[in-house]
Every structure is written in structure tokens, then in C-alpha cells.
């Protein structure tokens, strides 16, 4: 049996980030291929157990209509037993029993509850969407007891939701296989790009996962080579890695809406966009300085051109945002927008002239494939996996080559013929389906 | 020339006399009554220390004539390079000053150009503006032993407050890239940022300290005494100054006075100071900075020393005496 872990999607409120979309996309494709052999599971960090997900709740989660509330109340005895760190596998097995008994009882109560009435409450999340808040034992069904020959696939934000040492112990006890999707090696290779408060935690998580995993499925060749290099640097014998391509299916709605707050700001200017959280790794600074220089050298005219930064302000970017907002030479031509609905985003992408991706590092680059599929030409950085994703359909520049970006942006914003040629070429861009991604993951797996 | 000061509480000028040296010790007998042709020379940033609107109003009532030294207008023209909110304040201040000052004495040609640009932008009157050179003495103090972290290392130096305008970012990127592609060696090479930590750089400092390549190789040294600064200048292999803008650029003048190999941005007044003794790199050209950095930090010692001797031979520092002579001449020159 293949257990697919959906804990991150189950706990996710708000608009999906890349990892959540991958988790949902891969799961859907695997379930379509394997049907009953691919079971959705959810992990509870305090109980240290995997549970199967109730199918009705699963559908709500996949449609982003429900968030599972991980708070559970336990009997004091169980609480005390779980708090102790087991020192042997026997103790560990006993603990699993305790926690599984508790879970079974709770699930029983929940099931009875559900038979009486549908007790979910609707809550409005920060993006304004209404979601059901589902108590954990309403979502969780039976405790999963994986055995030798079973596989668990994890593609989520595990540093938040998993107790990796506990899972390792369970694995030693039961002998199942752990397949880990690896997005990028930023936390160990370029920790300066990680949120300061969790840098150390994520690095430690990577260490732990590197011992837990049996197969590491990397989302690009770049990620695979970084992974292998890091592990061999740690003196480790090669463990199985493979590369799975991420799908470039977009589920953005096709009908247009008016992004009412932004459209007036654009004043019918031609604009370039960068869709990304604002954080140091994404390198908005290069675009800011390049744009400013292009204005100074009159290749960009703030009356006719604009640059849109679409995304939430993240960490360590306050200085940059302050500078852009205070800079009078820009004359309002760099515009920030966040909290857009998918429809608004799609509208803005479709009407843009140019898309930009100057990141210092990307494990993949979903934004780039999406832009290409919408027929939008882009300039991307030579870093990370972006060249693997964009192939010959994109122009590439060093992320630190500010002057190069400045020249290129000026050229494409003004030369409509040049741009039209590039856009015609995009018709040959191949889309990859989640089915193909899933096939890569399991087919080779079965051969291995 | 008489020295007077402005008492902010009483909104007026007072004579500085030794017996009444404390600014708050005001006494109406010491209050300045200006003669008809009085010339008021201002060296300071009046917005911080004076009721400058009232000062300007009195000048417009012909109570006295104001000549004002002008350092730079960067904060007013590029508020993103100043402390948050301060740029707007400076813009109002300088716009007001143009209505009351009869002659600006700019510390560089660049500052003169800035005034022209500023007045055009703000639709302000453009008072006469002359420029004079600032003096520069070689950094005072006797070279001492290097801090332990720099002993046996080759290092590039940037002496300056750490703030957005100074563009430490370019040096960080260039140094990080050179370490990543191994054209610089983390066991040998260092980059030293000597200066107080200012505004708008918290995120940059976080990146430098969290980046495994730079956390131990880029050194922040602050609260340095003259002796210590002189030591750093003395031992550095090269001096870098990638500022976005400078009204003058004292550290560059100091580095040249010590005869250091200097790489600077061609922005602001830096080319006026550096002439053709300095190598210029665009402040946004990270690859250019990287190449200059790797070239000089890897250069054989005799090549560095030969270049230093060349600079010492050709550099003609401006003494403070020369600077003062020119300044006084400008003061006395009749208004055109």
C-alpha cells in the first residue's frame, strides 16, 4: 500500500503556496492511477501516529474548503505517557499502543457525533474565504499501522507537522519505506534565505529527514545534485534519489475580473510583473535597482511603464520595501499588491507585457511555468532550477547582473516586435501533467 | 569674523564668549544686534539646531545676509537613502533655505549640480552657488597591532557608516560570489566594514551574518579610535567605496592620503576627489566589483606596494590651509 501524507494540506489555511499545490496535485494523480492502493493519511504530532483521512473530509481539504484543527484533548494518563521519550523499541511499541487506544476511543466518540449531526463550524480565514474548521478526530479515521512493503510518501511542510525522530523509531519497529519529496536545499546550503526564527529548526529537520528517507524524490536535477553533494559532504553513502518533474498544469480561472484596486493604479501603462513573496531569496532588489537605472537612462518611462510586485511581504524585506516606497525617482512606477484572488492574479498576468524571475535560488519555479503556459514571455535568473524549467523559451541573466536586467527590461518593454517573436515561440512550450509527475514517482519506484 | 550661536529656546543669536560658553547661559547683553551689512556664515544643518524659518525671515527683512555651506542634497533628492521620513523633512528645509540664503558654498562641484537639480525640481529660486575643496589630513594616530581576526589575512576595507546610501550591498554580493566561485579563499581573505551601524541595513546585516560563506569572513568593526582606523588603512590591501552618492567622500580622500589602492563608484563627488588615481566601478556592477576585489586581494604584495608608491607619488592632498584660503576668498568675493 502507498500512504500519501496530506497533513500540510489538511492544516493549510489561506491561499496555497507551491508545496501545498504539489502535495494536492501529486496525490490526485496517484489516486487516479492506483485507486484503492493509494491512501490519504494525516499525521498527528502529539499522538505520534498516522491516521487515515475520512473521505468526505478529504474532498473538502482538496477543494481548500476545510482546515483540520489539530488540537485534541486527551486523558491525563495518555498525556503523561506520550510526554515521555521512550528509550527502547519495546517502550516505543507500548507508547504507540497507548496513543492508538486513546485515538480509537476518540474516533469512536467522533463517529457517533457525526452520526447525530454535522458539527463543523464555518470560519473566515485571512484571505476572506470561508472554510470549515474540522476537529481532528472528525477528520481522522483509523490509526495506520504500516508494515514491511508499505510506503509512505511525504511532500509537505514536515518541519511544522512531523516528529521525525518518532517516525524514525516507528520505522525501525515496522520496517516500512519512507519516500521524501525534496524541493530544495536552501536551509542547509543558503540558510540566509530562510526566515530567521526557524533557520536552525529547518536545518535540523533536514538532517533528521536525510536519515529517515529511503528514496529522495527531487523536483529538479539541480535539487538532486545539491542533495547528493550535501550528503556526500556529510560522508554518507549514496542513498536512492530520483528526479520527478513538477506538473505545469494551472488551475487559474479563465474568466477575467477587474482587480479593482490595481487597475486604476496602472493607468493603462504597460507593465512587467514579478509574482513572489517578498523575501531576500527572491531578489526583488535587483529588479528595483535595474528599474531605477532604466528610468535614469530613459529606457523606462514611469508615465508609460510600471513594475508590479505581486506577493505578500515576507521576512527581512522591510528595508527594501521602505526604500522603494520612499524613492521619488520611481514616480510611482513600482506597485506592490498582495492578497489577490486567483482570478485577479490571472487577469493581471494575462495583461502583462513581461514576467520576471530574478531569484537567487529556486528548487523548481512554478510561477515561471505558469507564466509560460499563459503565453507570457519572461526573463529568469540563471540560478537554481529555473533554466531546467524554462528551457529555450526564456531569456536568462545572472541574478546579480543588475545592469543586464536593466537593459533587458528596457528592451522588452519597448520593442513589441521582439516580444511578439518570443511569444509566438511559446506555443511550443510543453505542459507536463501531474499524471506524468506521479508516474515518474511510482513507476521507477516499482522497478527499483 | 565673530562666532555666534543660535539659542533654540529663545529663537535668537548670541555671542560666544569664553565666560558665557554654555549655550543655555543666555543674557540679553550678549544678544547679537546685526549691523546693516552683516554677513551670517552658516556651517551647520540648521534644521536640527535653529528655528530656521525665523532665521530666513530675518534675512529676507534684510537684517543680515546668509551664506551657507552646502554639504549635499542627497537626502532631499533621494529620500530612500536617508533615514525613514527624514528625506521629506530635508526637502522642505532646503526648499525654504533657497528663499533666504544669498550664497551657497558647496563642498564639491557635484553638490553644486545637485542644488541646480533640486531648485529646478522644487521650482525654488536658485541662489548663487560656489564650490570650494575640503581639506584632508591623513588619518591621525599611530598604526598599532591589527585585531587578531585580521592577523595574517589579506583584506579589503570600507570605512563608513553602514547605511543604505553607502551601498555595502554591492560589496557583500561581490565578496559572497568570489567566495562561492573560489576566486577568494575564506581562510585568507576578509572584507572589513569599519563604521557604525546606521539605518536601512538591518536586513542586509542579517543576510551577511546568516550566510555561511560570509558570517566569519565579513567583519563589522565599530567604535574604533583614530589609532585603530589608521591601523586598518595601513594594513588593508585595497580600499573600496561603492556609495550611491557622496557630497564629498572623506574616507576616499583619507585612503588616498595614506596611498592605498582605491576602487570607488563614479557617483557623487568621488571622481572629483579621486581623479585618475582611483579605479571606478559602477555601484550596480556587482561583477565589476567582484573582479576588482579578486584582482587586488590576490595580487602579489610587490604589485600592491608598487601601486601604493605610485599613488603616494602623484596624489596631491588638499591641506586645510588651502581649503580655508579658498573659502575666505569666496566669502569676500562680491556678489555677482
Interface residues (C-beta under 8 A of the other chain):
Chain A: X190 X191 X192 X194 X196 X199 X280 X285 X289 X290 X293 X316 X317 X318 X319 X320 X322 X323 X324 X325 X326 X327 X328 X329 X398 X400 X401 X402 X403 X406
Chain B: X77 X78 X79 X80 X81 X84 X87 X164 X169 X173 X177 X200 X201 X202 X203 X204 X206 X207 X208 X210 X211 X212 X282 X284 X285 X286 X287
